[in-house]
Amino acid sequence: MIGHDKAKEKVLRFCATGLLVTSTHAFIVWLMVDLLLFSPPLSNGVAFIIATITSYTINTLWSFSQPLHRHTLYKYVCVSAIGFIASVFIAWAAQALGFNYLLGIAGVVLTVPMITFILHSTWTYREPKQE
């Protein structure tokens, strides 16, 4: 049960980090668009970069309890790119099928965090096997 509790703790920390980082992203976009008068695409790009760096740092140190390292950063960015592509594909598929865009958002929210958590657990932060 100890292994199960540790895995559950990682999932909860990953979810909490996701909520914090999503809020940070939204705040940066709001700040840049409404107060600094930048365009929404530029604002979202800047927010995405800041959110990804923040997410990497918190997830590495807190969710997965590992040191910051170049090889995990590289893997984290790759998984983030996969999550981005999956998000765009799910939204596109919902639109192509004639669904309301909110169903696309629901699809993203219900699948992309799970996919990225699994990829991070099995690849980005894979713990070496004990012999």
N, CA, C and O atoms as a Tinker XYZ file with bonds, in Angstrom:
   524  protein
     1  N      0.800000   -1.218000    0.000000    73     2
     2  CA     0.000000    0.000000    0.000000    64     1     3
     3  C      0.835000    1.271000    0.000000    63     2     4     5
     4  O      0.362000    2.330000   -0.415000    81     3
     5  N      2.082000    1.167000    0.468000    73     3     6
     6  CA     2.921000    2.357000    0.500000    64     5     7
     7  C      3.150000    2.884000   -0.917000    63     6     8     9
     8  O      3.091000    4.092000   -1.142000    81     7
     9  N      3.410000    1.988000   -1.873000    73     7    10
    10  CA     3.595000    2.403000   -3.262000    64     9    11
    11  C      2.354000    3.053000   -3.826000    63    10    12    13
    12  O      2.447000    4.025000   -4.577000    81    11
    13  N      1.179000    2.524000   -3.469000    73    11    14
    14  CA    -0.097000    3.085000   -3.931000    64    13    15
    15  C     -0.295000    4.482000   -3.367000    63    14    16    17
    16  O     -0.741000    5.380000   -4.081000    81    15
    17  N      0.030000    4.676000   -2.094000    73    15    18
    18  CA    -0.111000    5.999000   -1.473000    64    17    19
    19  C      0.832000    7.018000   -2.106000    63    18    20    21
    20  O      0.467000    8.180000   -2.289000    81    19
    21  N      2.042000    6.581000   -2.439000    73    19    22
    22  CA     3.011000    7.471000   -3.080000    64    21    23
    23  C      2.537000    7.876000   -4.476000    63    22    24    25
    24  O      2.665000    9.036000   -4.867000    81    23
    25  N      1.992000    6.920000   -5.221000    73    23    26
    26  CA     1.464000    7.224000   -6.555000    64    25    27
    27  C      0.285000    8.176000   -6.461000    63    26    28    29
    28  O      0.175000    9.112000   -7.253000    81    27
    29  N     -0.595000    7.943000   -5.498000    73    27    30
    30  CA    -1.756000    8.818000   -5.306000    64    29    31
    31  C     -1.300000   10.235000   -4.958000    63    30    32    33
    32  O     -1.872000   11.214000   -5.438000    81    31
    33  N     -0.277000   10.336000   -4.128000    73    31    34
    34  CA     0.248000   11.647000   -3.757000    64    33    35
    35  C      0.812000   12.371000   -4.979000    63    34    36    37
    36  O      0.615000   13.577000   -5.127000    81    35
    37  N      1.515000   11.643000   -5.859000    73    35    38
    38  CA     2.041000   12.250000   -7.085000    64    37    39
    39  C      0.913000   12.777000   -7.963000    63    38    40    41
    40  O      1.003000   13.879000   -8.504000    81    39
    41  N     -0.154000   11.984000   -8.104000    73    39    42
    42  CA    -1.292000   12.407000   -8.925000    64    41    43
    43  C     -1.916000   13.670000   -8.350000    63    42    44    45
    44  O     -2.195000   14.615000   -9.088000    81    43
    45  N     -2.137000   13.696000   -7.043000    73    43    46
    46  CA    -2.748000   14.873000   -6.405000    64    45    47
    47  C     -1.856000   16.105000   -6.552000    63    46    48    49
    48  O     -2.348000   17.200000   -6.824000    81    47
    49  N     -0.568000   15.932000   -6.376000    73    47    50
    50  CA     0.352000   17.060000   -6.534000    64    49    51
    51  C      0.391000   17.539000   -7.984000    63    50    52    53
    52  O      0.438000   18.742000   -8.243000    81    51
    53  N      0.373000   16.602000   -8.921000    73    51    54
    54  CA     0.361000   16.940000  -10.343000    64    53    55
    55  C     -0.905000   17.742000  -10.680000    63    54    56    57
    56  O     -0.838000   18.733000  -11.407000    81    55
    57  N     -2.048000   17.312000  -10.153000    73    55    58
    58  CA    -3.314000   18.028000  -10.397000    64    57    59
    59  C     -3.291000   19.419000   -9.777000    63    58    60    61
    60  O     -3.720000   20.387000  -10.406000    81    59
    61  N     -2.794000   19.525000   -8.546000    73    59    62
    62  CA    -2.712000   20.831000   -7.884000    64    61    63
    63  C     -1.796000   21.769000   -8.663000    63    62    64    65
    64  O     -2.096000   22.953000   -8.821000    81    63
    65  N     -0.693000   21.240000   -9.143000    73    63    66
    66  CA     0.228000   22.045000   -9.949000    64    65    67
    67  C     -0.450000   22.496000  -11.234000    63    66    68    69
    68  O     -0.303000   23.645000  -11.652000    81    67
    69  N     -1.189000   21.594000  -11.855000    73    67    70
    70  CA    -1.907000   21.938000  -13.078000    64    69    71
    71  C     -2.893000   23.077000  -12.871000    63    70    72    73
    72  O     -2.988000   23.980000  -13.703000    81    71
    73  N     -3.628000   23.036000  -11.764000    73    71    74
    74  CA    -4.575000   24.115000  -11.465000    64    73    75
    75  C     -3.847000   25.444000  -11.243000    63    74    76    77
    76  O     -4.280000   26.486000  -11.737000    81    75
    77  N     -2.749000   25.399000  -10.504000    73    75    78
    78  CA    -1.972000   26.611000  -10.249000    64    77    79
    79  C     -1.406000   27.182000  -11.547000    63    78    80    81
    80  O     -1.485000   28.386000  -11.791000    81    79
    81  N     -0.841000   26.319000  -12.368000    73    79    82
    82  CA    -0.206000   26.775000  -13.602000    64    81    83
    83  C     -1.247000   27.283000  -14.598000    63    82    84    85
    84  O     -1.002000   28.267000  -15.296000    81    83
    85  N     -2.394000   26.632000  -14.670000    73    83    86
    86  CA    -3.472000   27.105000  -15.548000    64    85    87
    87  C     -3.950000   28.482000  -15.100000    63    86    88    89
    88  O     -4.189000   29.359000  -15.930000    81    87
    89  N     -4.089000   28.670000  -13.804000    73    87    90
    90  CA    -4.489000   29.982000  -13.269000    64    89    91
    91  C     -3.431000   31.033000  -13.580000    63    90    92    93
    92  O     -3.756000   32.170000  -13.922000    81    91
    93  N     -2.159000   30.646000  -13.458000    73    91    94
    94  CA    -1.062000   31.565000  -13.769000    64    93    95
    95  C     -1.105000   31.963000  -15.241000    63    94    96    97
    96  O     -0.955000   33.137000  -15.580000    81    95
    97  N     -1.312000   30.982000  -16.107000    73    95    98
    98  CA    -1.407000   31.248000  -17.543000    64    97    99
    99  C     -2.534000   32.251000  -17.820000    63    98   100   101
   100  O     -2.331000   33.248000  -18.513000    81    99
   101  N     -3.709000   31.977000  -17.276000    73    99   102
   102  CA    -4.860000   32.861000  -17.498000    64   101   103
   103  C     -4.596000   34.263000  -16.963000    63   102   104   105
   104  O     -4.966000   35.248000  -17.601000    81   103
   105  N     -3.959000   34.361000  -15.799000    73   103   106
   106  CA    -3.660000   35.665000  -15.211000    64   105   107
   107  C     -2.695000   36.453000  -16.095000    63   106   108   109
   108  O     -2.883000   37.649000  -16.318000    81   107
   109  N     -1.665000   35.779000  -16.594000    73   107   110
   110  CA    -0.686000   36.461000  -17.461000    64   109   111
   111  C     -1.364000   36.970000  -18.732000    63   110   112   113
   112  O     -1.104000   38.091000  -19.168000    81   111
   113  N     -2.229000   36.152000  -19.326000    73   111   114
   114  CA    -2.946000   36.587000  -20.532000    64   113   115
   115  C     -3.806000   37.801000  -20.216000    63   114   116   117
   116  O     -3.783000   38.793000  -20.944000    81   115
   117  N     -4.562000   37.722000  -19.133000    73   115   118
   118  CA    -5.415000   38.853000  -18.741000    64   117   119
   119  C     -4.576000   40.114000  -18.533000    63   118   120   121
   120  O     -4.919000   41.185000  -19.033000    81   119
   121  N     -3.482000   39.979000  -17.797000    73   119   122
   122  CA    -2.613000   41.117000  -17.510000    64   121   123
   123  C     -2.072000   41.733000  -18.802000    63   122   124   125
   124  O     -2.093000   42.951000  -18.975000    81   123
   125  N     -1.593000   40.889000  -19.695000    73   123   126
   126  CA    -0.997000   41.395000  -20.931000    64   125   127
   127  C     -2.032000   41.987000  -21.885000    63   126   128   129
   128  O     -1.767000   43.003000  -22.529000    81   127
   129  N     -3.207000   41.363000  -21.983000    73   127   130
   130  CA    -4.221000   41.845000  -22.930000    64   129   131
   131  C     -4.953000   43.062000  -22.375000    63   130   132   133
   132  O     -5.045000   44.088000  -23.049000    81   131
   133  N     -5.471000   42.960000  -21.163000    73   131   134
   134  CA    -6.327000   44.018000  -20.632000    64   133   135
   135  C     -5.573000   45.209000  -20.043000    63   134   136   137
   136  O     -6.039000   46.346000  -20.127000    81   135
   137  N     -4.418000   44.949000  -19.451000    73   135   138
   138  CA    -3.708000   46.061000  -18.822000    64   137   139
   139  C     -2.543000   46.589000  -19.659000    63   138   140   141
   140  O     -2.299000   47.796000  -19.697000    81   139
   141  N     -1.832000   45.696000  -20.321000    73   139   142
   142  CA    -0.670000   46.123000  -21.100000    64   141   143
   143  C     -0.969000   46.265000  -22.588000    63   142   144   145
   144  O     -0.132000   46.738000  -23.357000    81   143
   145  N     -2.178000   45.849000  -22.987000    73   143   146
   146  CA    -2.686000   46.012000  -24.345000    64   145   147
   147  C     -1.892000   45.266000  -25.432000    63   146   148   149
   148  O     -1.765000   45.751000  -26.557000    81   147
   149  N     -1.362000   44.090000  -25.088000    73   147   150
   150  CA    -0.730000   43.232000  -26.080000    64   149   151
   151  C     -1.812000   42.403000  -26.766000    63   150   152   153
   152  O     -2.930000   42.298000  -26.262000    81   151
   153  N     -1.484000   41.821000  -27.902000    73   151   154
   154  CA    -2.450000   40.986000  -28.616000    64   153   155
   155  C     -2.657000   39.658000  -27.873000    63   154   156   157
   156  O     -1.746000   39.175000  -27.200000    81   155
   157  N     -3.855000   39.070000  -27.995000    73   155   158
   158  CA    -4.106000   37.772000  -27.348000    64   157   159
   159  C     -3.154000   36.655000  -27.797000    63   158   160   161
   160  O     -2.694000   35.889000  -26.949000    81   159
   161  N     -2.837000   36.529000  -29.104000    73   159   162
   162  CA    -1.903000   35.455000  -29.471000    64   161   163
   163  C     -0.516000   35.617000  -28.833000    63   162   164   165
   164  O      0.045000   34.649000  -28.320000    81   163
   165  N      0.031000   36.829000  -28.863000    73   163   166
   166  CA     1.325000   37.071000  -28.223000    64   165   167
   167  C      1.231000   36.796000  -26.724000    63   166   168   169
   168  O      2.116000   36.165000  -26.145000    81   167
   169  N      0.164000   37.268000  -26.108000    73   167   170
   170  CA    -0.022000   37.074000  -24.671000    64   169   171
   171  C     -0.107000   35.597000  -24.309000    63   170   172   173
   172  O      0.477000   35.165000  -23.316000    81   171
   173  N     -0.826000   34.830000  -25.106000    73   171   174
   174  CA    -0.921000   33.391000  -24.849000    64   173   175
   175  C      0.416000   32.695000  -25.066000    63   174   176   177
   176  O      0.753000   31.763000  -24.336000    81   175
   177  N      1.168000   33.126000  -26.044000    73   175   178
   178  CA     2.494000   32.547000  -26.272000    64   177   179
   179  C      3.422000   32.783000  -25.094000    63   178   180   181
   180  O      4.092000   31.863000  -24.625000    81   179
   181  N      3.458000   34.021000  -24.618000    73   179   182
   182  CA     4.290000   34.361000  -23.458000    64   181   183
   183  C      3.804000   33.577000  -22.237000    63   182   184   185
   184  O      4.606000   33.014000  -21.492000    81   183
   185  N      2.496000   33.548000  -22.041000    73   183   186
   186  CA     1.934000   32.833000  -20.888000    64   185   187
   187  C      2.247000   31.339000  -20.958000    63   186   188   189
   188  O      2.533000   30.716000  -19.935000    81   187
   189  N      2.195000   30.764000  -22.158000    73   187   190
   190  CA     2.494000   29.341000  -22.318000    64   189   191
   191  C      3.936000   29.042000  -21.919000    63   190   192   193
   192  O      4.196000   28.061000  -21.223000    81   191
   193  N      4.860000   29.870000  -22.348000    73   191   194
   194  CA     6.272000   29.668000  -22.008000    64   193   195
   195  C      6.485000   29.782000  -20.501000    63   194   196   197
   196  O      7.145000   28.934000  -19.900000    81   195
   197  N      5.933000   30.819000  -19.894000    73   195   198
   198  CA     6.079000   31.002000  -18.450000    64   197   199
   199  C      5.409000   29.853000  -17.700000    63   198   200   201
   200  O      5.961000   29.336000  -16.728000    81   199
   201  N      4.222000   29.454000  -18.151000    73   199   202
   202  CA     3.503000   28.354000  -17.493000    64   201   203
   203  C      4.267000   27.037000  -17.616000    63   202   204   205
   204  O      4.299000   26.252000  -16.668000    81   203
   205  N      4.874000   26.790000  -18.759000    73   203   206
   206  CA     5.634000   25.550000  -18.949000    64   205   207
   207  C      6.854000   25.512000  -18.037000    63   206   208   209
   208  O      7.136000   24.481000  -17.426000    81   207
   209  N      7.571000   26.611000  -17.940000    73   207   210
   210  CA     8.739000   26.676000  -17.049000    64   209   211
   211  C      8.307000   26.502000  -15.596000    63   210   212   213
   212  O      8.945000   25.775000  -14.836000    81   211
   213  N      7.227000   27.169000  -15.217000    73   211   214
   214  CA     6.707000   27.048000  -13.855000    64   213   215
   215  C      6.256000   25.625000  -13.579000    63   214   216   217
   216  O      6.562000   25.065000  -12.527000    81   215
   217  N      5.537000   25.046000  -14.513000    73   215   218
   218  CA     5.053000   23.680000  -14.376000    64   217   219
   219  C      6.213000   22.697000  -14.243000    63   218   220   221
   220  O      6.181000   21.809000  -13.391000    81   219
   221  N      7.227000   22.852000  -15.074000    73   219   222
   222  CA     8.390000   21.973000  -15.002000    64   221   223
   223  C      9.045000   22.062000  -13.620000    63   222   224   225
   224  O      9.353000   21.043000  -13.002000    81   223
   225  N      9.249000   23.270000  -13.158000    73   223   226
   226  CA     9.934000   23.470000  -11.878000    64   225   227
   227  C      9.150000   22.858000  -10.723000    63   226   228   229
   228  O      9.706000   22.111000   -9.918000    81   227
   229  N      7.859000   23.174000  -10.641000    73   227   230
   230  CA     7.052000   22.662000   -9.526000    64   229   231
   231  C      6.863000   21.156000   -9.624000    63   230   232   233
   232  O      6.998000   20.448000   -8.626000    81   231
   233  N      6.552000   20.661000  -10.817000    73   231   234
   234  CA     6.348000   19.214000  -10.953000    64   233   235
   235  C      7.626000   18.436000  -10.682000    63   234   236   237
   236  O      7.583000   17.370000  -10.069000    81   235
   237  N      8.756000   18.952000  -11.128000    73   235   238
   238  CA    10.012000   18.246000  -10.895000    64   237   239
   239  C     10.335000   18.193000   -9.407000    63   238   240   241
   240  O     10.591000   17.123000   -8.854000    81   239
   241  N     10.320000   19.358000   -8.767000    73   239   242
   242  CA    10.727000   19.424000   -7.368000    64   241   243
   243  C      9.677000   18.879000   -6.401000    63   242   244   245
   244  O     10.030000   18.245000   -5.406000    81   243
   245  N      8.398000   19.116000   -6.677000    73   243   246
   246  CA     7.361000   18.772000   -5.712000    64   245   247
   247  C      6.592000   17.513000   -6.101000    63   246   248   249
   248  O      6.537000   16.564000   -5.319000    81   247
   249  N      6.003000   17.485000   -7.288000    73   247   250
   250  CA     5.162000   16.347000   -7.669000    64   249   251
   251  C      5.971000   15.054000   -7.788000    63   250   252   253
   252  O      5.538000   14.004000   -7.313000    81   251
   253  N      7.151000   15.130000   -8.425000    73   251   254
   254  CA     7.935000   13.923000   -8.665000    64   253   255
   255  C      9.199000   13.853000   -7.805000    63   254   256   257
   256  O      9.959000   12.889000   -7.896000    81   255
   257  N      9.422000   14.869000   -6.973000    73   255   258
   258  CA    10.534000   14.900000   -6.005000    64   257   259
   259  C     11.878000   14.541000   -6.638000    63   258   260   261
   260  O     12.585000   13.654000   -6.160000    81   259
   261  N     12.214000   15.236000   -7.709000    73   259   262
   262  CA    13.479000   14.994000   -8.391000    64   261   263
   263  C     14.202000   16.328000   -8.559000    63   262   264   265
   264  O     13.582000   17.390000   -8.507000    81   263
   265  N     15.521000   16.265000   -8.761000    73   263   266
   266  CA    16.258000   17.520000   -8.976000    64   265   267
   267  C     16.021000   18.065000  -10.386000    63   266   268   269
   268  O     15.719000   17.312000  -11.312000    81   267
   269  N     16.159000   19.365000  -10.531000    73   267   270
   270  CA    16.089000   19.984000  -11.846000    64   269   271
   271  C     17.316000   19.544000  -12.634000    63   270   272   273
   272  O     18.439000   19.597000  -12.133000    81   271
   273  N     17.096000   19.117000  -13.852000    73   271   274
   274  CA    18.208000   18.649000  -14.676000    64   273   275
   275  C     17.855000   18.847000  -16.139000    63   274   276   277
   276  O     16.687000   18.785000  -16.524000    81   275
   277  N     18.871000   19.085000  -16.945000    73   275   278
   278  CA    18.660000   19.343000  -18.371000    64   277   279
   279  C     17.921000   18.200000  -19.068000    63   278   280   281
   280  O     17.053000   18.454000  -19.903000    81   279
   281  N     18.248000   16.946000  -18.742000    73   279   282
   282  CA    17.593000   15.837000  -19.448000    64   281   283
   283  C     16.112000   15.726000  -19.081000    63   282   284   285
   284  O     15.305000   15.340000  -19.926000    81   283
   285  N     15.733000   16.056000  -17.838000    73   283   286
   286  CA    14.299000   16.032000  -17.515000    64   285   287
   287  C     13.588000   17.234000  -18.128000    63   286   288   289
   288  O     12.416000   17.136000  -18.492000    81   287
   289  N     14.281000   18.369000  -18.246000    73   287   290
   290  CA    13.675000   19.533000  -18.902000    64   289   291
   291  C     13.371000   19.208000  -20.360000    63   290   292   293
   292  O     12.285000   19.513000  -20.853000    81   291
   293  N     14.319000   18.595000  -21.043000    73   291   294
   294  CA    14.115000   18.216000  -22.443000    64   293   295
   295  C     12.903000   17.289000  -22.572000    63   294   296   297
   296  O     12.037000   17.501000  -23.421000    81   295
   297  N     12.852000   16.271000  -21.730000    73   295   298
   298  CA    11.734000   15.324000  -21.780000    64   297   299
   299  C     10.419000   16.024000  -21.423000    63   298   300   301
   300  O      9.382000   15.747000  -22.025000    81   299
   301  N     10.466000   16.920000  -20.452000    73   299   302
   302  CA     9.259000   17.637000  -20.039000    64   301   303
   303  C      8.712000   18.474000  -21.192000    63   302   304   305
   304  O      7.504000   18.496000  -21.429000    81   303
   305  N      9.593000   19.158000  -21.903000    73   303   306
   306  CA     9.167000   19.974000  -23.042000    64   305   307
   307  C      8.582000   19.086000  -24.141000    63   306   308   309
   308  O      7.597000   19.460000  -24.777000    81   307
   309  N      9.179000   17.917000  -24.369000    73   307   310
   310  CA     8.635000   16.981000  -25.367000    64   309   311
   311  C      7.228000   16.533000  -24.988000    63   310   312   313
   312  O      6.334000   16.506000  -25.833000    81   311
   313  N      7.033000   16.182000  -23.715000    73   311   314
   314  CA     5.703000   15.760000  -23.261000    64   313   315
   315  C      4.721000   16.927000  -23.349000    63   314   316   317
   316  O      3.561000   16.729000  -23.710000    81   315
   317  N      5.170000   18.132000  -23.025000    73   315   318
   318  CA     4.303000   19.316000  -23.153000    64   317   319
   319  C      3.878000   19.518000  -24.599000    63   318   320   321
   320  O      2.733000   19.879000  -24.868000    81   319
   321  N      4.796000   19.286000  -25.529000    73   319   322
   322  CA     4.470000   19.413000  -26.959000    64   321   323
   323  C      3.441000   18.356000  -27.359000    63   322   324   325
   324  O      2.524000   18.641000  -28.130000    81   323
   325  N      3.590000   17.146000  -26.842000    73   323   326
   326  CA     2.605000   16.095000  -27.114000    64   325   327
   327  C      1.238000   16.503000  -26.560000    63   326   328   329
   328  O      0.216000   16.314000  -27.221000    81   327
   329  N      1.221000   17.059000  -25.353000    73   327   330
   330  CA    -0.032000   17.541000  -24.760000    64   329   331
   331  C     -0.658000   18.656000  -25.578000    63   330   332   333
   332  O     -1.876000   18.706000  -25.747000    81   331
   333  N      0.184000   19.551000  -26.085000    73   331   334
   334  CA    -0.302000   20.645000  -26.925000    64   333   335
   335  C     -0.931000   20.097000  -28.201000    63   334   336   337
   336  O     -2.032000   20.497000  -28.581000    81   335
   337  N     -0.229000   19.181000  -28.858000    73   335   338
   338  CA    -0.746000   18.589000  -30.100000    64   337   339
   339  C     -2.044000   17.829000  -29.841000    63   338   340   341
   340  O     -2.985000   17.915000  -30.630000    81   339
   341  N     -2.096000   17.086000  -28.736000    73   339   342
   342  CA    -3.315000   16.351000  -28.390000    64   341   343
   343  C     -4.474000   17.313000  -28.144000    63   342   344   345
   344  O     -5.603000   17.048000  -28.556000    81   343
   345  N     -4.194000   18.430000  -27.473000    73   343   346
   346  CA    -5.241000   19.427000  -27.196000    64   345   347
   347  C     -5.808000   20.003000  -28.487000    63   346   348   349
   348  O     -7.024000   20.110000  -28.652000    81   347
   349  N     -4.923000   20.369000  -29.392000    73   347   350
   350  CA    -5.360000   20.931000  -30.669000    64   349   351
   351  C     -6.140000   19.884000  -31.459000    63   350   352   353
   352  O     -7.179000   20.198000  -32.041000    81   351
   353  N     -5.655000   18.655000  -31.485000    73   351   354
   354  CA    -6.332000   17.591000  -32.221000    64   353   355
   355  C     -7.721000   17.316000  -31.657000    63   354   356   357
   356  O     -8.678000   17.169000  -32.418000    81   355
   357  N     -7.841000   17.246000  -30.338000    73   355   358
   358  CA    -9.145000   16.969000  -29.721000    64   357   359
   359  C    -10.126000   18.097000  -30.037000    63   358   360   361
   360  O    -11.282000   17.841000  -30.373000    81   359
   361  N     -9.662000   19.350000  -29.930000    73   359   362
   362  CA   -10.534000   20.493000  -30.244000    64   361   363
   363  C    -10.927000   20.469000  -31.721000    63   362   364   365
   364  O    -12.080000   20.737000  -32.058000    81   363
   365  N     -9.986000   20.152000  -32.595000    73   363   366
   366  CA   -10.273000   20.060000  -34.026000    64   365   367
   367  C    -11.279000   18.948000  -34.305000    63   366   368   369
   368  O    -12.224000   19.138000  -35.071000    81   367
   369  N    -11.075000   17.783000  -33.682000    73   367   370
   370  CA   -11.973000   16.643000  -33.909000    64   369   371
   371  C    -13.393000   16.970000  -33.458000    63   370   372   373
   372  O    -14.360000   16.627000  -34.138000    81   371
   373  N    -13.515000   17.631000  -32.317000    73   371   374
   374  CA   -14.849000   18.010000  -31.839000    64   373   375
   375  C    -15.520000   18.950000  -32.837000    63   374   376   377
   376  O    -16.708000   18.805000  -33.129000    81   375
   377  N    -14.769000   19.904000  -33.354000    73   375   378
   378  CA   -15.324000   20.846000  -34.327000    64   377   379
   379  C    -15.672000   20.119000  -35.630000    63   378   380   381
   380  O    -16.740000   20.346000  -36.198000    81   379
   381  N    -14.781000   19.254000  -36.103000    73   379   382
   382  CA   -15.020000   18.528000  -37.359000    64   381   383
   383  C    -16.249000   17.631000  -37.270000    63   382   384   385
   384  O    -16.932000   17.394000  -38.267000    81   383
   385  N    -16.521000   17.136000  -36.067000    73   383   386
   386  CA   -17.696000   16.280000  -35.868000    64   385   387
   387  C    -18.966000   17.088000  -35.598000    63   386   388   389
   388  O    -20.045000   16.525000  -35.411000    81   387
   389  N    -18.823000   18.412000  -35.581000    73   387   390
   390  CA   -19.983000   19.279000  -35.391000    64   389   391
   391  C    -20.405000   19.455000  -33.937000    63   390   392   393
   392  O    -21.507000   19.934000  -33.666000    81   391
   393  N    -19.539000   19.073000  -32.998000    73   391   394
   394  CA   -19.864000   19.219000  -31.577000    64   393   395
   395  C    -19.628000   20.654000  -31.120000    63   394   396   397
   396  O    -18.873000   21.399000  -31.744000    81   395
   397  N    -20.266000   21.022000  -30.050000    73   395   398
   398  CA   -20.035000   22.304000  -29.409000    64   397   399
   399  C    -18.590000   22.348000  -28.930000    63   398   400   401
   400  O    -18.052000   21.330000  -28.496000    81   399
   401  N    -17.960000   23.509000  -29.003000    73   399   402
   402  CA   -16.559000   23.627000  -28.599000    64   401   403
   403  C    -16.333000   23.242000  -27.137000    63   402   404   405
   404  O    -15.236000   22.827000  -26.761000    81   403
   405  N    -17.381000   23.384000  -26.311000    73   403   406
   406  CA   -17.244000   23.014000  -24.901000    64   405   407
   407  C    -17.009000   21.510000  -24.736000    63   406   408   409
   408  O    -16.342000   21.088000  -23.792000    81   407
   409  N    -17.546000   20.714000  -25.639000    73   407   410
   410  CA   -17.280000   19.277000  -25.607000    64   409   411
   411  C    -15.809000   19.011000  -25.925000    63   410   412   413
   412  O    -15.201000   18.102000  -25.360000    81   411
   413  N    -15.248000   19.798000  -26.821000    73   411   414
   414  CA   -13.815000   19.694000  -27.108000    64   413   415
   415  C    -12.976000   20.032000  -25.886000    63   414   416   417
   416  O    -11.989000   19.358000  -25.595000    81   415
   417  N    -13.375000   21.085000  -25.170000    73   415   418
   418  CA   -12.659000   21.453000  -23.944000    64   417   419
   419  C    -12.761000   20.323000  -22.924000    63   418   420   421
   420  O    -11.774000   19.974000  -22.276000    81   419
   421  N    -13.947000   19.757000  -22.783000    73   419   422
   422  CA   -14.132000   18.635000  -21.854000    64   421   423
   423  C    -13.233000   17.464000  -22.241000    63   422   424   425
   424  O    -12.637000   16.821000  -21.377000    81   423
   425  N    -13.140000   17.192000  -23.528000    73   423   426
   426  CA   -12.260000   16.122000  -23.998000    64   425   427
   427  C    -10.807000   16.389000  -23.660000    63   426   428   429
   428  O    -10.077000   15.482000  -23.259000    81   427
   429  N    -10.391000   17.626000  -23.821000    73   427   430
   430  CA    -9.013000   18.005000  -23.485000    64   429   431
   431  C     -8.776000   17.828000  -21.992000    63   430   432   433
   432  O     -7.789000   17.217000  -21.583000    81   431
   433  N     -9.680000   18.364000  -21.180000    73   431   434
   434  CA    -9.519000   18.316000  -19.728000    64   433   435
   435  C     -9.532000   16.873000  -19.207000    63   434   436   437
   436  O     -8.829000   16.549000  -18.250000    81   435
   437  N    -10.326000   16.019000  -19.835000    73   435   438
   438  CA   -10.441000   14.633000  -19.365000    64   437   439
   439  C     -9.332000   13.714000  -19.880000    63   438   440   441
   440  O     -9.131000   12.632000  -19.327000    81   439
   441  N     -8.617000   14.118000  -20.915000    73   439   442
   442  CA    -7.601000   13.212000  -21.465000    64   441   443
   443  C     -6.170000   13.726000  -21.381000    63   442   444   445
   444  O     -5.270000   12.961000  -21.032000    81   443
   445  N     -5.936000   14.976000  -21.683000    73   443   446
   446  CA    -4.560000   15.467000  -21.783000    64   445   447
   447  C     -3.809000   15.399000  -20.449000    63   446   448   449
   448  O     -2.665000   14.943000  -20.441000    81   447
   449  N     -4.387000   15.825000  -19.325000    73   447   450
   450  CA    -3.632000   15.670000  -18.071000    64   449   451
   451  C     -3.274000   14.209000  -17.766000    63   450   452   453
   452  O     -2.181000   13.922000  -17.277000    81   451
   453  N     -4.192000   13.299000  -18.056000    73   451   454
   454  CA    -3.922000   11.886000  -17.812000    64   453   455
   455  C     -2.780000   11.399000  -18.704000    63   454   456   457
   456  O     -1.880000   10.697000  -18.243000    81   455
   457  N     -2.824000   11.770000  -19.967000    73   455   458
   458  CA    -1.767000   11.370000  -20.902000    64   457   459
   459  C     -0.412000   11.923000  -20.451000    63   458   460   461
   460  O      0.580000   11.196000  -20.415000    81   459
   461  N     -0.379000   13.208000  -20.108000    73   459   462
   462  CA     0.903000   13.805000  -19.726000    64   461   463
   463  C      1.406000   13.237000  -18.401000    63   462   464   465
   464  O      2.612000   13.058000  -18.232000    81   463
   465  N      0.514000   12.952000  -17.466000    73   463   466
   466  CA     0.961000   12.347000  -16.200000    64   465   467
   467  C      1.584000   10.979000  -16.455000    63   466   468   469
   468  O      2.641000   10.661000  -15.909000    81   467
   469  N      0.935000   10.177000  -17.278000    73   467   470
   470  CA     1.461000    8.839000  -17.582000    64   469   471
   471  C      2.827000    8.953000  -18.266000    63   470   472   473
   472  O      3.758000    8.228000  -17.916000    81   471
   473  N      2.947000    9.862000  -19.240000    73   471   474
   474  CA     4.229000   10.035000  -19.932000    64   473   475
   475  C      5.327000   10.529000  -18.983000    63   474   476   477
   476  O      6.468000   10.071000  -19.050000    81   475
   477  N      4.971000   11.464000  -18.106000    73   475   478
   478  CA     5.969000   11.942000  -17.145000    64   477   479
   479  C      6.376000   10.828000  -16.179000    63   478   480   481
   480  O      7.555000   10.682000  -15.854000    81   479
   481  N      5.410000   10.057000  -15.729000    73   479   482
   482  CA     5.705000    8.984000  -14.776000    64   481   483
   483  C      6.546000    7.879000  -15.389000    63   482   484   485
   484  O      7.420000    7.318000  -14.728000    81   483
   485  N      6.286000    7.567000  -16.645000    73   483   486
   486  CA     6.969000    6.425000  -17.274000    64   485   487
   487  C      8.201000    6.813000  -18.091000    63   486   488   489
   488  O      9.003000    5.951000  -18.451000    81   487
   489  N      8.354000    8.108000  -18.387000    73   487   490
   490  CA     9.493000    8.504000  -19.217000    64   489   491
   491  C     10.278000    9.664000  -18.599000    63   490   492   493
   492  O     11.459000    9.511000  -18.289000    81   491
   493  N      9.641000   10.810000  -18.420000    73   491   494
   494  CA    10.362000   11.992000  -17.943000    64   493   495
   495  C     11.040000   11.735000  -16.605000    63   494   496   497
   496  O     12.227000   12.014000  -16.440000    81   495
   497  N     10.284000   11.203000  -15.651000    73   495   498
   498  CA    10.788000   11.018000  -14.290000    64   497   499
   499  C     10.881000    9.549000  -13.892000    63   498   500   501
   500  O     10.774000    9.210000  -12.713000    81   499
   501  N     11.077000    8.697000  -14.862000    73   499   502
   502  CA    11.145000    7.263000  -14.570000    64   501   503
   503  C     12.246000    7.002000  -13.556000    63   502   504   505
   504  O     13.401000    7.382000  -13.747000    81   503
   505  N     11.854000    6.343000  -12.475000    73   503   506
   506  CA    12.831000    6.011000  -11.444000    64   505   507
   507  C     13.541000    4.725000  -11.844000    63   506   508   509
   508  O     12.911000    3.793000  -12.344000    81   507
   509  N     14.855000    4.674000  -11.624000    73   507   510
   510  CA    15.589000    3.470000  -12.006000    64   509   511
   511  C     15.094000    2.252000  -11.218000    63   510   512   513
   512  O     14.701000    2.360000  -10.056000    81   511
   513  N     15.124000    1.107000  -11.876000    73   511   514
   514  CA    14.682000   -0.120000  -11.225000    64   513   515
   515  C     15.690000   -0.537000  -10.159000    63   514   516   517
   516  O     16.903000   -0.468000  -10.358000    81   515
   517  N     15.148000   -0.974000   -9.017000    73   515   518
   518  CA    15.995000   -1.458000   -7.919000    64   517   519
   519  C     16.405000   -2.896000   -8.207000    63   518   520   521
   520  O     15.573000   -3.731000   -8.560000    81   519
   521  N     17.681000   -3.173000   -8.054000    73   519   522
   522  CA    18.138000   -4.544000   -8.315000    64   521   523
   523  C     18.434000   -5.249000   -7.030000    63   522   524
   524  O     18.831000   -6.414000   -7.042000    81   523
